[in-house]
């Protein structure tokens, strides 16, 4: 049997107004929209830290884009 949990969210009025408008625009209920956003957020990949500057690998200076070059066959 599938259970459901009820909860209360406290949102600032401007944010709540934006959510209601988005739900109306997408022709879904506020409940459906919020559930979709939560599912998307939980399914998103964790953001990895970004490397700033250059990195020396085997005497070469590589950019962020160039880090994958040594991996290509």
Secondary structure, DSSP 8 states (H G I E B T S, - for coil): ------------HHHHHHHHHHHHHTT--HHHHHHHHHHHHHHS--------S-EEETTEEE-TGGGGGGG--
